[in-house]
Amino acid sequence: MDLITPSVGLIFWTAVVFIILLVILRSVAWKPILSAVQEREKSIEDALNAAKKAEEKLVALNAENERLIKEAKIERDAILKEAREMKDKIVSDAKGSAQVEADRIIESAKIAISNEKASAMADIKNQVGQLSIEIAEKILTKELADKSAQETLVNQVIDQVKFN
């Protein structure tokens, strides 16, 4: 049993060595180990904070992207609307100017037709007058072949002119 139960001196020296070992470990190994563990804990915490900040930035960037996309869509719609309005205005202006030009051409054609008609009527009147004179001249030449018939006709015309 002596082997199983240690002596008091052995217990004392084992306790002394253990305490010295604890003091040496505490001063040499535990401080660096604890500082390494604390440093590791701090780096993990910083990494988590950085990840959280990155996630917040990502959410903010996504929100900013969505806002920019909405603004771009609104601006695109406004530009398209303005382009449609401009197209409609140009088309209506072109139609209006084409209508005005068509009306001017029609009016010019009506005036030209009226002038040609008047010219043709004057020409026809001149031709009818000329033909009438020629016919009257031929008839008078045949009827008034003798001098007495001519005098009678002249007297009748003079009488008619005096009454009018």
C-alpha positions in Angstrom: 0.0 0.0 0.0 2.8 2.2 0.2 2.9 2.3 -3.4 -0.6 3.5 -3.7 -0.5 6.2 -1.0 2.1 8.9 -1.7 4.1 10.4 1.0 3.5 14.0 2.3 6.9 15.2 0.9 6.0 13.9 -2.5 2.6 15.6 -2.4 4.3 18.8 -1.2 6.9 18.8 -3.9 4.4 17.8 -6.6 2.1 20.7 -5.5 5.1 23.1 -5.5 6.2 22.0 -9.0 2.6 22.2 -10.2 2.2 25.7 -8.8 5.5 26.8 -10.4 4.4 25.2 -13.6 1.2 27.1 -13.4 3.0 30.4 -12.7 5.4 29.7 -15.6 2.6 28.6 -17.9 0.5 31.6 -16.9 3.3 34.1 -17.6 4.7 32.4 -20.7 2.0 30.4 -22.4 -1.4 31.4 -21.1 -1.1 35.1 -21.9 -0.1 34.5 -25.5 -2.8 31.7 -25.9 -5.5 33.9 -24.3 -4.4 36.9 -26.4 -4.4 34.7 -29.5 -7.9 33.4 -28.6 -9.1 37.0 -27.9 -7.4 38.2 -31.1 -9.1 35.4 -33.0 -12.4 36.2 -31.4 -12.0 39.8 -32.3 -11.1 39.0 -35.9 -14.2 36.8 -36.2 -16.3 39.5 -34.7 -14.8 42.1 -37.1 -15.4 39.7 -40.0 -19.0 39.3 -39.0 -19.4 43.1 -38.6 -17.8 43.6 -42.0 -20.1 40.9 -43.5 -23.1 42.6 -41.9 -21.9 46.0 -43.3 -21.3 44.5 -46.7 -24.8 43.0 -46.6 -26.3 46.4 -45.6 -24.3 48.0 -48.4 -25.5 45.4 -50.8 -29.1 46.0 -49.7 -28.6 49.7 -50.1 -27.0 49.2 -53.5 -29.9 47.0 -54.6 -32.4 49.6 -53.4 -30.4 52.3 -55.2 -30.3 50.2 -58.4 -34.0 49.6 -58.2 -34.5 53.4 -57.7 -32.3 54.1 -60.7 -34.0 51.6 -62.8 -37.4 53.1 -61.9 -36.1 56.6 -62.7 -34.7 55.3 -66.0 -38.0 53.7 -66.8 -39.9 56.9 -66.0 -37.4 58.9 -68.0 -37.6 56.5 -70.9 -41.4 56.7 -70.8 -41.3 60.5 -70.7 -38.9 60.5 -73.7 -41.1 58.1 -75.6 -44.2 60.1 -74.8 -42.4 63.3 -75.9 -41.3 61.6 -79.1 -44.8 60.3 -79.8 -46.2 63.8 -79.2 -43.5 65.3 -81.4 -44.3 62.7 -84.1 -48.0 63.5 -83.9 -47.3 67.2 -84.0 -45.0 66.8 -87.1 -47.6 64.6 -88.8 -50.4 67.0 -88.0 -48.3 70.0 -89.1 -47.4 68.1 -92.3 -51.1 67.2 -92.9 -52.1 70.8 -92.2 -49.5 72.3 -94.5 -50.3 69.7 -97.2 -54.0 70.6 -96.9 -53.2 74.3 -97.1 -51.0 73.6 -100.2 -53.6 71.4 -101.7 -56.3 74.1 -101.1 -53.9 76.7 -102.7 -53.3 74.4 -105.7 -57.0 73.7 -106.1 -57.8 77.4 -105.8 -55.1 78.2 -108.3 -56.5 75.5 -110.6 -60.0 76.9 -110.2 -58.8 80.4 -111.1 -56.8 79.0 -114.1 -59.9 77.1 -115.2 -62.1 80.2 -114.8 -59.6 82.3 -116.8 -59.3 79.7 -119.5 -63.1 79.4 -119.6 -63.5 83.2 -119.9 -60.8 83.2 -122.5 -62.5 80.4 -124.4 -65.9 82.2 -124.1 -64.3 85.4 -125.4 -62.7 83.5 -128.2 -66.0 81.7 -129.0 -67.9 85.1 -128.9 -65.3 86.6 -131.2 -65.6 83.7 -133.6 -69.4 83.8 -133.4 -69.4 87.5 -134.0 -67.0 87.1 -136.9 -69.2 84.3 -138.3 -72.3 86.4 -137.8 -70.7 89.3 -139.6 -69.6 87.1 -142.4 -73.1 85.5 -142.7 -74.8 88.9 -142.5 -72.4 90.3 -145.1 -73.1 87.4 -147.4 -76.9 87.7 -146.9 -76.8 91.5 -147.3 -74.7 91.2 -150.3 -77.3 88.9 -152.0 -80.3 90.8 -150.8 -79.0 94.3 -151.4 -77.6 93.6 -154.8 -79.6 96.6 -156.2 -79.3 100.2 -155.0 -83.0 100.7 -154.1 -83.0 97.8 -151.7 -79.9 99.3 -150.0 -81.6 102.7 -149.6 -84.7 101.2 -148.1 -82.7 99.1 -145.6 -80.6 102.2 -144.6 -83.8 104.3 -144.0 -85.4 101.5 -141.9 -82.2 101.3 -139.7 -82.1 105.1 -139.3 -85.8 105.1 -138.3 -85.2 102.4 -135.7 -82.1 104.2 -134.3 -84.0 107.4 -133.9 -86.8 105.7 -131.9 -84.4 104.0 -129.5 
